[in-house]
Each structure stands twice: as structure tokens, then as C-alpha cells.
Amino acid sequence: MNALVNPGFESGLDGWTVDGLVLPQGPARSGTAAAQLIAVRPYIGAPLAPAGVSQSVTLKPGETYHAWCWYRLESGSAGRLTVALIDGTRWRYLLERAPGTRDWQHADLIFTAESSSGVFWAQAATEACQFSLDDCGIALMAITQQIRDALVSDLQQITTGNGYSTTLVEVGREPKRITEARAPAVYIAPGEGGTSELETISSGMGSAVQRFTLQMIVRSATPNQDMDNLLDDVRNAIERSGSAVLALSDVVTAAVTGWTETVTEPDIALDTYYREATVEVTYLYRRGSA
């Protein structure tokens, strides 16, 4: 959920504090309006009057957030745009005195809040110029209980009818910026050492995506049972049309990212053993991304 009020300036400048000359009008990236930040010199030889907007937001210290905006230079090639998230007394920059182009560009930032009070801040300055600012946002990147339940539901389907006994262990999650486009539900074959990096994916809009990894320990339920089909079982669980996870709109893809197999409880006299496999499955999902 976007914490900013009127993030696309479709309701004029409602919710925003204005500094200098700012007009809520086109050209816009979406809708009909953007914030036109117009830095001017009121008269020849006068100091430059920067133009900017800002909005206060409430943050949760220790939580991870995604902040983003879209911008375009309309005039004044020497002008520069700065966009920042002020976290208490700390400035976190999406852009710092950045030049622009005549194409819409995306800037974003993933950060862990240190304060309960934040300010989304943007300013055009340096020389006389005009920047369009549109589709801004700040969103909490917190995994929901709904996603947790869906992850576990999918992986528990693997035990149905195949004779495996399965335990699930959550091994962590971390924010990750995603830059390269990939189709949903990509299977990533394990590489050397039994693990591989998850291929990056994107919505094509510079979205920030959160990565959530489950480690599943699967043990054969009967002696000498092979586990040759286990990887296919995992793939079917995370890719099937009825997948609880892929049915959630925030989930982008799922992939097998690690695999190791060991023999346990060998009995040489009886020539019996059990197999145990550790499968790592990673899900990527976005929360409130632009």
C-alpha cells in the first residue's frame, strides 16, 4: 500500500507541501497531471529560486521500505533534480543532483527505517529548468501471513500420494532489487555444489521485489526409496495452475534454487538406508511497487 497521499498529482497538490513554482499539470506519465517543478530566476542576475514538493509519512523503525518516483526533464539541460527520503535526520537519496532526459526515467530506493517520521522530498535546482515528477510512492515491504500460508500450502502438496515425509523450515527473506525480465514460474537447475543463483525478473518498471526462501527437508518414508522424481514434484507444486502462491497478485515467480541429497541411517547388514534431501525454493513478490 502506497503511504503517499495523491502520489500521481491527479488531485492537484493536495497532500503535498510546495516550495517555489510548482504546477499540477501535464505532461504526465500516467493520468492527466504531474508535478511540474519549475526552477527560475525572477529577473536577470537574481538568485535561482528552486522548486520542490515534500510530504510527511509515518515509518516503522526496523522495517524495510521501497521508495520510488518517475521523472522527466522538460527544459533547461543544466538543471538537476534531487529526490530523497528523509528518515528522521538521515537523508536517503533516490536521485542526487541528477540530470534528466526527455524520456521518463525511474528512480527507486530500498531502505530500512531508523525513525518513525519520514519525508518524501524532491527539488529541481542548479539552473533554470523544468522537471516533471509523477507516480511517486513509499511502501512497506513486509511479507503477509497470507503469503506465508500459501507458500507452506504449495510445498506440502508434494507429500500427497508420493510416500515422502516432509518438514518445512523458513530460512529467511531479504529485499532484492530486480532488473532483468523473466517469465513467471521459471525452474532454475542447481549449479555446481548443489546451489544456483535465482535468475532476476522484473515487471519492466524498475519494481523492487522481495525474496522469500523456504528450505524443505524431505525424507523417504520407506527404506531404499529413491528420490529421483523429487525435483519434478517440487516443480509441479510451485508451477501448477492451482498454486496458492501464484494465485496471489503480488507473487511474481517461484524457482528451485538449491538441492542436496544424503543417505541416512544406513544398515550394512540389512542393506537398507533412507534418503534425505534438502530443497531450497525461493519466491519473489512485490509489495506496493510502482
C-alpha positions as a Python dict, from the first residue, in 0.01 Angstrom:
ca = {
    (1, 'M'): (0, 0, 0),
    (2, 'N'): (138, 338, -103),
    (3, 'A'): (190, 561, 202),
    (4, 'L'): (184, 882, -3),
    (5, 'V'): (-136, 1079, -48),
    (6, 'N'): (-210, 1184, -407),
    (7, 'P'): (114, 1023, -538),
    (8, 'G'): (35, 1099, -903),
    (9, 'F'): (-84, 1460, -852),
    (10, 'E'): (-424, 1383, -1004),
    (11, 'S'): (-583, 1584, -720),
    (12, 'G'): (-364, 1886, -779),
    (13, 'L'): (-117, 1943, -498),
    (14, 'D'): (-339, 1801, -220),
    (15, 'G'): (-128, 1635, 47),
    (16, 'W'): (196, 1799, -68),
    (17, 'T'): (394, 2090, 74),
    (18, 'V'): (515, 2316, -206),
    (19, 'D'): (834, 2522, -228),
    (20, 'G'): (871, 2760, -523),
    (21, 'L'): (688, 2738, -855),
    (22, 'V'): (509, 2403, -888),
    (23, 'L'): (217, 2340, -1125),
    (24, 'P'): (-1, 2024, -1120),
    (25, 'Q'): (-49, 1970, -1493),
    (26, 'G'): (71, 1768, -1791),
    (27, 'P'): (275, 1625, -1944),
    (28, 'A'): (213, 1323, -1720),
    (29, 'R'): (347, 969, -1717),
    (30, 'S'): (2, 838, -1621),
    (31, 'G'): (-332, 1010, -1581),
    (32, 'T'): (-355, 1375, -1676),
    (33, 'A'): (-124, 1552, -1431),
    (34, 'A'): (226, 1551, -1286),
    (35, 'A'): (408, 1798, -1063),
    (36, 'Q'): (590, 2048, -1284),
    (37, 'L'): (889, 2165, -1080),
    (38, 'I'): (999, 2494, -1237),
    (39, 'A'): (1323, 2646, -1106),
    (40, 'V'): (1351, 3010, -1222),
    (41, 'R'): (1546, 3332, -1181),
    (42, 'P'): (1282, 3601, -1118),
    (43, 'Y'): (1494, 3859, -1300),
    (44, 'I'): (1835, 3882, -1467),
    (45, 'G'): (2108, 3839, -1209),
    (46, 'A'): (1867, 3719, -940),
    (47, 'P'): (1946, 3409, -733),
    (48, 'L'): (1787, 3088, -858),
    (49, 'A'): (1456, 3002, -693),
    (50, 'P'): (1443, 2620, -666),
    (51, 'A'): (1112, 2436, -697),
    (52, 'G'): (1011, 2134, -495),
    (53, 'V'): (747, 1927, -319),
    (54, 'S'): (752, 1723, 1),
    (55, 'Q'): (519, 1504, 204),
    (56, 'S'): (548, 1362, 557),
    (57, 'V'): (492, 991, 619),
    (58, 'T'): (492, 764, 923),
    (59, 'L'): (754, 486, 923),
    (60, 'K'): (811, 179, 1139),
    (61, 'P'): (1172, 166, 1267),
    (62, 'G'): (1343, -159, 1169),
    (63, 'E'): (1104, -232, 880),
    (64, 'T'): (1213, -239, 514),
    (65, 'Y'): (1058, 7, 267),
    (66, 'H'): (1060, 73, -105),
    (67, 'A'): (1051, 436, -227),
    (68, 'W'): (1019, 530, -595),
    (69, 'C'): (934, 805, -846),
    (70, 'W'): (926, 878, -1219),
    (71, 'Y'): (1073, 1196, -1367),
    (72, 'R'): (1144, 1370, -1697),
    (73, 'L'): (1333, 1685, -1799),
    (74, 'E'): (1110, 1932, -1984),
    (75, 'S'): (1354, 2224, -2027),
    (76, 'G'): (1691, 2354, -1908),
    (77, 'S'): (1963, 2097, -1975),
    (78, 'A'): (2183, 2234, -1694),
    (79, 'G'): (1912, 2176, -1435),
    (80, 'R'): (1938, 1898, -1179),
    (81, 'L'): (1679, 1701, -981),
    (82, 'T'): (1724, 1566, -629),
    (83, 'V'): (1477, 1320, -475),
    (84, 'A'): (1528, 1188, -123),
    (85, 'L'): (1357, 1011, 163),
    (86, 'I'): (1440, 1189, 488),
    (87, 'D'): (1442, 920, 758),
    (88, 'G'): (1450, 1115, 1084),
    (89, 'T'): (1773, 1311, 1041),
    (90, 'R'): (1920, 1082, 774),
    (91, 'W'): (1890, 1167, 405),
    (92, 'R'): (1850, 869, 172),
    (93, 'Y'): (1878, 965, -195),
    (94, 'L'): (1683, 820, -485),
    (95, 'L'): (1848, 1087, -703),
    (96, 'E'): (2118, 1337, -609),
    (97, 'R'): (2159, 1636, -843),
    (98, 'A'): (2075, 1413, -1138),
    (99, 'P'): (2039, 1540, -1495),
    (100, 'G'): (1732, 1438, -1689),
    (101, 'T'): (1634, 1336, -2041),
    (102, 'R'): (1321, 1388, -2248),
    (103, 'D'): (1218, 1029, -2171),
    (104, 'W'): (1050, 919, -1849),
    (105, 'Q'): (1304, 768, -1609),
    (106, 'H'): (1254, 565, -1292),
    (107, 'A'): (1439, 602, -962),
    (108, 'D'): (1392, 390, -653),
    (109, 'L'): (1543, 302, -318),
    (110, 'I'): (1516, 14, -71),
    (111, 'F'): (1593, 110, 289),
    (112, 'T'): (1541, 3, 649),
    (113, 'A'): (1378, 279, 852),
    (114, 'E'): (1564, 419, 1152),
    (115, 'S'): (1296, 667, 1259),
    (116, 'S'): (918, 678, 1292),
    (117, 'S'): (897, 1003, 1093),
    (118, 'G'): (989, 1037, 727),
    (119, 'V'): (960, 1293, 449),
    (120, 'F'): (947, 1227, 74),
    (121, 'W'): (1130, 1528, -76),
    (122, 'A'): (1202, 1639, -434),
    (123, 'Q'): (1362, 1957, -569),
    (124, 'A'): (1468, 2095, -908),
    (125, 'A'): (1762, 2335, -882),
    (126, 'T'): (2118, 2427, -1001),
    (127, 'E'): (2000, 2625, -1305),
    (128, 'A'): (1671, 2739, -1456),
    (129, 'C'): (1487, 2422, -1556),
    (130, 'Q'): (1159, 2232, -1551),
    (131, 'F'): (1117, 1870, -1440),
    (132, 'S'): (801, 1660, -1445),
    (133, 'L'): (759, 1439, -1136),
    (134, 'D'): (492, 1167, -1132),
    (135, 'D'): (380, 834, -981),
    (136, 'C'): (577, 860, -655),
    (137, 'G'): (548, 614, -370),
    (138, 'I'): (663, 463, -43),
    (139, 'A'): (553, 111, 54),
    (140, 'L'): (628, -126, 339),
    (141, 'M'): (796, -444, 216),
    (142, 'A'): (658, -688, 473),
    (143, 'I'): (555, -1042, 388),
    (144, 'T'): (193, -1105, 478),
    (145, 'Q'): (55, -1404, 665),
    (146, 'Q'): (-148, -1483, 352),
    (147, 'I'): (173, -1529, 152),
    (148, 'R'): (332, -1738, 429),
    (149, 'D'): (31, -1971, 440),
    (150, 'A'): (26, -2005, 61),
    (151, 'L'): (397, -2095, 49),
    (152, 'V'): (354, -2372, 302),
    (153, 'S'): (33, -2496, 136),
    (154, 'D'): (207, -2533, -202),
    (155, 'L'): (507, -2723, -71),
    (156, 'Q'): (301, -2954, 147),
    (157, 'Q'): (126, -3073, -170),
    (158, 'I'): (448, -3257, -256),
    (159, 'T'): (378, -3520, 10),
    (160, 'T'): (39, -3613, -135),
    (161, 'G'): (49, -3966, -273),
    (162, 'N'): (426, -3992, -317),
    (163, 'G'): (531, -4155, 10),
    (164, 'Y'): (771, -3884, 123),
    (165, 'S'): (773, -3744, 473),
    (166, 'T'): (835, -3370, 462),
    (167, 'T'): (930, -3092, 701),
    (168, 'L'): (946, -2723, 615),
    (169, 'V'): (1184, -2467, 762),
    (170, 'E'): (1170, -2097, 684),
    (171, 'V'): (1530, -1988, 630),
    (172, 'G'): (1496, -1618, 564),
    (173, 'R'): (1387, -1337, 341),
    (174, 'E'): (1563, -1031, 210),
    (175, 'P'): (1490, -729, -9),
    (176, 'K'): (1632, -760, -359),
    (177, 'R'): (1626, -519, -650),
    (178, 'I'): (1519, -695, -967),
    (179, 'T'): (1635, -574, -1308),
    (180, 'E'): (1612, -844, -1573),
    (181, 'A'): (1286, -967, -1727),
    (182, 'R'): (1192, -1334, -1696),
    (183, 'A'): (869, -1529, -1741),
    (184, 'P'): (676, -1648, -1433),
    (185, 'A'): (747, -1984, -1268),
    (186, 'V'): (1098, -2032, -1403),
    (187, 'Y'): (1277, -2351, -1297),
    (188, 'I'): (1643, -2290, -1217),
    (189, 'A'): (1857, -2605, -1231),
    (190, 'P'): (2101, -2638, -939),
    (191, 'G'): (2457, -2550, -1032),
    (192, 'E'): (2795, -2662, -902),
    (193, 'G'): (2779, -2755, -534),
    (194, 'G'): (2404, -2807, -546),
    (195, 'T'): (2301, -2441, -550),
    (196, 'S'): (2245, -2169, -806),
    (197, 'E'): (2157, -1801, -805),
    (198, 'L'): (1796, -1720, -875),
    (199, 'E'): (1760, -1550, -1211),
    (200, 'T'): (1635, -1198, -1172),
    (201, 'I'): (1300, -1089, -1305),
    (202, 'S'): (1114, -763, -1334),
    (203, 'S'): (783, -606, -1418),
    (204, 'G'): (977, -388, -1661),
    (205, 'M'): (910, -84, -1443),
    (206, 'G'): (1201, -92, -1203),
    (207, 'S'): (999, -262, -931),
    (208, 'A'): (1155, -366, -606),
    (209, 'V'): (1083, -728, -531),
    (210, 'Q'): (1116, -912, -203),
    (211, 'R'): (1275, -1257, -196),
    (212, 'F'): (1138, -1520, 42),
    (213, 'T'): (1320, -1853, 75),
    (214, 'L'): (1190, -2178, 224),
    (215, 'Q'): (1415, -2473, 292),
    (216, 'M'): (1227, -2801, 271),
    (217, 'I'): (1376, -3116, 424),
    (218, 'V'): (1228, -3425, 257),
    (219, 'R'): (1288, -3774, 397),
    (220, 'S'): (1199, -4101, 230),
    (221, 'A'): (925, -4281, 422),
    (222, 'T'): (1033, -4634, 328),
    (223, 'P'): (1378, -4800, 313),
    (224, 'N'): (1574, -4771, -14),
    (225, 'Q'): (1315, -4538, -168),
    (226, 'D'): (1472, -4334, -447),
    (227, 'M'): (1404, -3962, -478),
    (228, 'D'): (1468, -3926, -848),
    (229, 'N'): (1132, -3758, -907),
    (230, 'L'): (1151, -3517, -616),
    (231, 'L'): (1266, -3217, -820),
    (232, 'D'): (980, -3272, -1064),
    (233, 'D'): (741, -3295, -770),
    (234, 'V'): (867, -2961, -639),
    (235, 'R'): (834, -2801, -981),
    (236, 'N'): (478, -2926, -1014),
    (237, 'A'): (389, -2791, -671),
    (238, 'I'): (511, -2438, -741),
    (239, 'E'): (409, -2415, -1107),
    (240, 'R'): (70, -2585, -1123),
    (241, 'S'): (-229, -2377, -1228),
    (242, 'G'): (-389, -2418, -886),
    (243, 'S'): (-82, -2293, -698),
    (244, 'A'): (-187, -2100, -388),
    (245, 'V'): (116, -1873, -422),
    (246, 'L'): (96, -1793, -792),
    (247, 'A'): (-272, -1709, -744),
    (248, 'L'): (-170, -1413, -528),
    (249, 'S'): (-136, -1094, -730),
    (250, 'D'): (184, -984, -552),
    (251, 'V'): (379, -1301, -637),
    (252, 'V'): (599, -1278, -946),
    (253, 'T'): (766, -1617, -971),
    (254, 'A'): (896, -1924, -788),
    (255, 'A'): (1205, -2133, -851),
    (256, 'V'): (1414, -2417, -710),
    (257, 'T'): (1742, -2257, -605),
    (258, 'G'): (1920, -2531, -412),
    (259, 'W'): (1936, -2911, -383),
    (260, 'T'): (2144, -3153, -177),
    (261, 'E'): (2085, -3523, -105),
    (262, 'T'): (2232, -3753, 160),
    (263, 'V'): (2193, -4112, 276),
    (264, 'T'): (2082, -4154, 638),
    (265, 'E'): (2058, -4448, 878),
    (266, 'P'): (2244, -4699, 657),
    (267, 'D'): (2230, -5059, 780),
    (268, 'I'): (2500, -5259, 603),
    (269, 'A'): (2381, -5591, 745),
    (270, 'L'): (2028, -5544, 611),
    (271, 'D'): (2142, -5347, 307),
    (272, 'T'): (1889, -5074, 382),
    (273, 'Y'): (1908, -4696, 401),
    (274, 'Y'): (1691, -4387, 389),
    (275, 'R'): (1747, -4082, 172),
    (276, 'E'): (1710, -3724, 285),
    (277, 'A'): (1705, -3425, 51),
    (278, 'T'): (1720, -3055, 130),
    (279, 'V'): (1540, -2848, -131),
    (280, 'E'): (1553, -2468, -131),
    (281, 'V'): (1265, -2290, -300),
    (282, 'T'): (1266, -1914, -349),
    (283, 'Y'): (966, -1695, -418),
    (284, 'L'): (978, -1338, -543),
    (285, 'Y'): (694, -1100, -478),
    (286, 'R'): (640, -728, -488),
    (287, 'R'): (469, -507, -233),
    (288, 'G'): (328, -176, -349),
    (289, 'S'): (579, -127, -631),
    (290, 'A'): (524, 134, -900),
}
